[in-house]
């Protein structure tokens, strides 16, 4: 099923002013949302000519404005780049496998361990330059460069010659062979089902323009005008105006290789969560992305809007800092003496929190307790509650784990570590909507109930951008952090929790963890039964080690004005199809 915004239709009611919101006072949750009742698409209709699509991106911090997939590392920049196609070169099917028919086609040869990527003969960048093989090879060389400081390098080390290029032992990547201007053959060290999936750790599913970036040193690319101010792209829209941190305007790409988009302009704007509901009630926006669900009852019945909804790839989690990331070697290094090194301590902190109650009280049932870090969108590859129970609320069990592990309570009710030393745990949590502070307070209070002295890192909630900068750089003032992943179409955990993954923010590495992920990413995993068994085995191991503890699966709600036609939020189709 295609996932498209094909245009806007004329609706008299769409311009009608809404009623004002109800007055203040405590919000009362009147019942859980009926998740199975949400539609996932708007009906098709005849689009008006020269329409402008106004899109809100609900966020409480300015977006960074990195318009390049090699250097993006957060979901907000991805939102503000998405109408360009986001640099994606492959389409996907309903099981998130790569399929042909998009900017590029692919052909997998398991015996030769190769993937041949063939770009559409009409594919061009938005400045008219042909797009293809040279750009794709340049993309690999950029993230394999020794001066690259982004988070993608660990995802391409399976390509023959990448590590030699990174280490300065070769001038080119031997596993990349240019066949012609539109064709590249990629050779891999090992092959696995990840090469059939859309996402990190598989076939590189995006590219960046060589002609605008090759003269810029790799370490300066992310901050360059070619990335921040005037990026070129090859999708249906091109960026025409940027108000830093606030909004982006897009117009149709006149060199787009497919049909001309139905709208003449898209405007994407950041809207604070506190102002989003009123913006909907005044019909200011056609679509609201990243809409908070803690106040769902305040906007669910907004006139002239349809609430689209679907299960997200995203999940929330608690991460425990267990080491550092060695940037030069591009590997995580676990510290056996880290404050949170004892898995008994981590497990106890997991059992102390009631995420089922939080989902009902604060998220209107649109978030549920997560038992595993593999999203349920992957079906049988995601462990069930019976296979992996996760960490259901059990305060008695949490206390017993700490007692048995030697964390003794003093007269003040606060525990020392097994060596008898004072234990203070620094907890980092993000600022956001109205529920961010009470949920952080709840967690700290629950941990106090089991005798743990937990304090907010920096003494307060941390805004989104600063939070992830601190986490990614292994700030020594953080021991535990509450974060979330927006994952992709590849269920393999390697790109998030592997030893070479820059996204492995806990910095947990073990021989068993590496072995299990290697088995998931092995040729044996082309056997679906074997792959499922290894996925479940890894999830059991990850749950036991508790280097991260999943807390909530998420359900997205996308308020969409009834004048929008053809918009579909199912997660199984790539970037450009959403907006064309």
C-alpha positions, 0 to 999 in steps of 0.5 A: 500500500502506498503511503502518500500525501497526494494533495489537498481537497476543498472543504468548507468546514476546514476553515471554520473556527473551532471552540476554545479549549476547556479551562484549567484544572487537573486532567482526568483520564476517562478511559483508554484509547481504542487503538484498534479503531484508528484509521491509518489513511485518509480517503482519496479525493480530487486535489486542488491546484497549487495547494500549500500543505502546513505541517506541524512538528511538535517539539519543545526544542529547536531542531538542529537543521542537519539536512543530510542522512550521513550526519543526522542522528535524531528524529526531528531533523529527519522529520524536517528533511523527509519531504525531500525523500530523506536521501533514501534510495530503496522502496520497501514492502509490508515486511520492510524488505527492500523492493525495486521501483524506487530511486534505485533497484538492487540485486542480491547474489548470496553466493557471490556475497554481492548486492548490485545497486542500479539507479534510475536512469532519470535520477537527478539532484535538485540542481540538475546534476545526474545522481548515481554511482559516484554519489553512492561510493562517495557516501561510503567513503564519507562515513568510512573516513577517519575524520568522520564523527557521525554515528553511521560508520559501524553500520558499513564495516561488513563491506569489504575494504571499509576498515582498511580505508578507515585505517588509512591502509587503502585509498579506495574501498575495494568492495565497491565496484563502479560498473557504470555511471548508474551501477555499483556492485557492493561486496560483503564479508558476510551475508545475512537477512539484514541485506534484504531489510531496510535499515542500518546494518544492511545495504546502505539505503541512502546517498549524499551528493558528491558534487556539493560536498567533495571539496569540504573536509569530512570533519567540517561537512556537518556544519557546512552550508551544503548541509545546513543552508542549501542542501540538494536532494533528489526526492519530490520536494526541495528545500526553498527556505529555512528559518533556523530551528523553527521552520522549513519550506519546500517546493516541488523538485523540477528535476524529480524523476517521477510525477510532479507532486500535487501540492505546490508548497509544504511548510513544516514548523516547530510547535511546542507541545503546550501550544499544539492542541490550540493550533489544531482547534484553530485549524492552523495545520493540515498534519501534526507529526510527533503529537504528544499522547499524554494529552490525547483526550484534549484533541481526539475529537477536534472538529475537521480532523481525523486521528490517524494512528498506528503502532510505532517502531519506537520504544522507550527505555532505561539505559545504564552507562557501563563504559565509554566509546573509543572514537578512534577505534570505533568500538564501545569499551565496557568498564567492569568497575562502572557504578552500574556494572552490577546487573542486580542493581539494574534489574532491581531498578527495572522491577521498581517501576510500574509502566502499565500504570504510567501508560494508563495514567499519563498516556491514555493507554497509547503506551504499554509496558515493553517487554523487549527491545524488538518492536512488536511490528516485527511479529514473531521476531519480537519475543512475547511476554511468555518468552521474555517477561521483561520487568513487570512491576514487583517492588518486593522482588526489587528489594530482595534482589538488592538485599541478596546482592549485598546492598545494605540499608542504613538507618536512613533507609538508603542503601550502600553498595556491596563494598559498604560505600555510599551509592548516589545514582545520577539519572538523566531524563528529558524535558518535554510535555507536561508529563515529563517532570511528574514521570521523572519524579515518580521514577526517583520516588520509586527507586527511593522505596527500594533504598536507592538515592537517585538524583537528577543529573544536572539537577533538572530535566535536560532539553532534547538536543543537550540530553543526547549530546551528553549521552552520546559523549558519555558524560561522566555525570550520567549513570542512568538515562531515560531515552527512546529509539525510533528504529528502522525496518531491520530487526537485527539488534546489531546496529543499536547494541553491537560492539561497533555501534555508536548508538550503543549508548550503554557501552555494553560489550560481552563475548556472548552478546557479540556471538548471539548478534553474529548468529542473527546476522549469519548466513544461517539466518536465511532459515526463518526458523533459525533466525527467529530462534536466535532473535528470541535467544538474544532477547532473553540474554539482553533482558537478563543482562539489563544493560538497557531495560525497555519501558514502553511501546508507543502508539502514534497519533497523527491528527490530519485535517480532513482537507488532506487526501491520500495520506497514509501513515503505515510504516512500510513505505520509504520517504519519497512516497509519503510526500509525492 
